Amino acid sequence: MKGFIGQVNYIFSKEQKIRFFFLLVAIVITTFLELLSVTAVMPLVNVMMDPQIIMRTDYLWWAYCTFGFQNTNQFLAFLGGILIVVYILKNICVSVMYQLQYKFTFSNQKKLASKMMGCYMKQPYYFHLSHSSAELIRSINTDVAMMFQGVLSILQLIAEVLVCIVLGVFLIVKDKSITIGVCLFMIIFLVFFAKKFKRYLARIGEEDRMYSAGIVKWLQQSFGGMKETKILGREGFFLNRFNSEYQNWAEREQIYRYLQVAPRPIMEAVCITALMTVVIVKLLNGTNSSYFITTISVFAIAAFRLLPSFNRIANYMSVIMFNMPAFEAVYGDLKEIEKVKEHETGKNTALEALPLQNEIKVDDLSFKYPTGTDYVLEHINLTIGKKQSVAFIGPSGAGKTTLADLILGALTPTSGTIRIDETDAFRHLSAWQRNVGYIPQNIYLLDDTIRNNILYGAVGEADNDAKLWKAIEKAQLKEFIESLGDGLDTEVGESGVRLSGGQRQRIGIARALYNDPEVLVLDEATSALDNDTEAAVMEAIETLTGSKTIIIIAHRLSTIKNCDMVYEINHKEAKIQHLRSNEHESDGD
Ligand SMILES: Nc1ncnc2c1ncn2[C@@H]1O[C@H](COP(=O)(O)OP(=O)(O)OP(=O)(O)O)[C@@H](O)[C@H]1O
């Protein structure tokens, strides 16, 4: 419990906690109005059963005389009128209350989801290397929703328990034995239910989360590789994996939903048994049956208000127990995210790019992936001069992409430095990243227009179109775009299915060039293209040589033939293999 309160404290801001408190107060007020509406039936029922009660009950007699009623029927009509007013008022309040509850729940759910999304987006690239996107989608989508379902149930549980306590006190005054008998039965049942199912519900809640992440994962994987799946005829495999996750998830949901409603029939049976047992015992002990007429209202309250209340309490308890793992997961996620130091979170706040005057100097750089055991790069030294074209070659797994990612600032060195002239790139990461463009092998395309794919979220500037066309021209994409009916507003389809490989790469080049960076990093940018297309795309890149610093990772010699320098990368060194002037050196130092 202490841990739970600590988690609530951590997850919610002060303002949210204050709102939570006021909402709780409002819920309690509404629940008491509900209670009033039930008790308002009592005078009407009592007068109907026994009109003499008017004279015996002070407040009824006072009302009868004050408003000058002539007979019991007029008075009954008056009591009926009061009941109508109470019910209308109560239901207006209940309706407003529901609105407030859902407003609180969903606005805060949105806030938390947005906070988590923001935190995940700001995490350094290596965080994403060790967290699957399905996991993150599950955290933002399912966990947050489950958690707020739990929060709403906590609110409602508190209100319901309070009502039961007040109702219990009221009933005790009316009839001690009936109330104590019924309440005892109910409390024993609730305690038994909580004890029996607490761990079980928490476990299936945890499994439910796991399988819902599995569903997202297999949906993503099934639709992500559709071409290969079709060609290999593996639709059945993906369908089976999806079915298996869904089946497991559905089984957990089924148990959970059942346990939410299961207490109801049991409670009803228990309640009626308790009620009747007490009545039978009283009758057998010689209590006159007329006694029960006067206490009929007690039965009415017990049946109409207390029983549904107990049902709801059992229901809220199972919702809370089931959703507790999501609460803990959100707490754990937020804690983990917080651990990453501010400077590592890739805050894109720099307005000006960090200029490159002379050289990029990689100095004694070593790197180990947080998830890996061995160093991928050790004591690497190399220098890249301004406006030079440099190639990284080497066997597969030698660390070329890792080195490029370090220069791009996507990964942070384990030790050593990367300096831009005399400035440490990681001290001014966002400024440095404003000055680099990156063109990978697979350009990630949004299901949007060519324009938006090139802009890729770049904020609107007055000269957007001029800048855009400049990048398009440099990427040699102008002719193609002009040949399209919708030009820049042509939709590319999901993952660019309506474009050729060469066109996709050129969109990637235009995207990288849009901000006119001084440095371009191409990681196998043309490897997936056929020779002719590669030559055409390289032509676009080669027009930039001499005006930009270009780092190319490639396997084909044709791609790097015009580079000023070729570094052969292996785990322990970056060796100059070739200089354009044909000078051969042994080391990059
Ligand atoms: N996210 C990761 N976690 C752990 N190890 C990784 C990760 N990414 C890459 N590695 C390891 O780092 C080493 C270097 O990988 P890298 O991708 O940099 O090689 P590469 O030279 O670019 O290879 P290729 O030419 O095949 O693309 C490999 O041994 C690889 O297994």
The ligand as an SDF file (V2000), in Angstrom:
LIG
                    3D

 31 33  0  0  0  0  0  0  0  0999 V2000
   21.9200   -2.7650  -31.3160 N   0  0  0  0  0  0  0  0  0  0  0  0
   22.9720   -3.5450  -31.1950 C   0  0  0  0  0  0  0  0  0  0  0  0
   23.1910   -4.1870  -30.0500 N   0  0  0  0  0  0  0  0  0  0  0  0
   24.2730   -4.9790  -29.8940 C   0  0  0  0  0  0  0  0  0  0  0  0
   25.1960   -5.1980  -30.8570 N   0  0  0  0  0  0  0  0  0  0  0  0
   25.0230   -4.5760  -32.0350 C   0  0  0  0  0  0  0  0  0  0  0  0
   23.9130   -3.7280  -32.2730 C   0  0  0  0  0  0  0  0  0  0  0  0
   23.9950   -3.2550  -33.5330 N   0  0  0  0  0  0  0  0  0  0  0  0
   25.1270   -3.7950  -34.0620 C   0  0  0  0  0  0  0  0  0  0  0  0
   25.7400   -4.5780  -33.1670 N   0  0  0  0  0  0  0  0  0  0  0  0
   27.0070   -5.3260  -33.3630 C   0  0  0  0  0  0  0  0  0  0  0  0
   28.0100   -4.3940  -33.6450 O   0  0  0  0  0  0  0  0  0  0  0  0
   28.9070   -4.9140  -34.6050 C   0  0  0  0  0  0  0  0  0  0  0  0
   29.1320   -3.8910  -35.7120 C   0  0  0  0  0  0  0  0  0  0  0  0
   27.9160   -3.7030  -36.3930 O   0  0  0  0  0  0  0  0  0  0  0  0
   27.7850   -2.6580  -37.5870 P   0  0  0  0  0  0  0  0  0  0  0  0
   26.3770   -2.6520  -38.0360 O   0  0  0  0  0  0  0  0  0  0  0  0
   28.3670   -1.3700  -37.1540 O   0  0  0  0  0  0  0  0  0  0  0  0
   28.7250   -3.3340  -38.6790 O   0  0  0  0  0  0  0  0  0  0  0  0
   28.9210   -2.9350  -40.1860 P   0  0  0  0  0  0  0  0  0  0  0  0
   30.4020   -2.8820  -40.4040 O   0  0  0  0  0  0  0  0  0  0  0  0
   28.1790   -1.7120  -40.5330 O   0  0  0  0  0  0  0  0  0  0  0  0
   28.2960   -4.2020  -40.9180 O   0  0  0  0  0  0  0  0  0  0  0  0
   27.5540   -4.3020  -42.3320 P   0  0  0  0  0  0  0  0  0  0  0  0
   28.5630   -3.9890  -43.3940 O   0  0  0  0  0  0  0  0  0  0  0  0
   27.1360   -5.7140  -42.4020 O   0  0  0  0  0  0  0  0  0  0  0  0
   26.4320   -3.3490  -42.3050 O   0  0  0  0  0  0  0  0  0  0  0  0
   28.3210   -6.2260  -35.0910 C   0  0  0  0  0  0  0  0  0  0  0  0
   29.0590   -7.2740  -34.5140 O   0  0  0  0  0  0  0  0  0  0  0  0
   26.9140   -6.2250  -34.5710 C   0  0  0  0  0  0  0  0  0  0  0  0
   26.5350   -7.5070  -34.2080 O   0  0  0  0  0  0  0  0  0  0  0  0
  1  2  1  0
  2  3  1  0
  2  7  2  0
  3  4  2  0
  4  5  1  0
  5  6  2  0
  6  7  1  0
  6 10  1  0
  7  8  1  0
  8  9  2  0
  9 10  1  0
 10 11  1  0
 11 12  1  0
 11 30  1  0
 12 13  1  0
 13 14  1  0
 13 28  1  0
 14 15  1  0
 15 16  1  0
 16 17  2  0
 16 18  1  0
 16 19  1  0
 19 20  1  0
 20 21  2  0
 20 22  1  0
 20 23  1  0
 23 24  1  0
 24 25  2  0
 24 26  1  0
 24 27  1  0
 28 29  1  0
 28 30  1  0
 30 31  1  0
M  END
$$$$
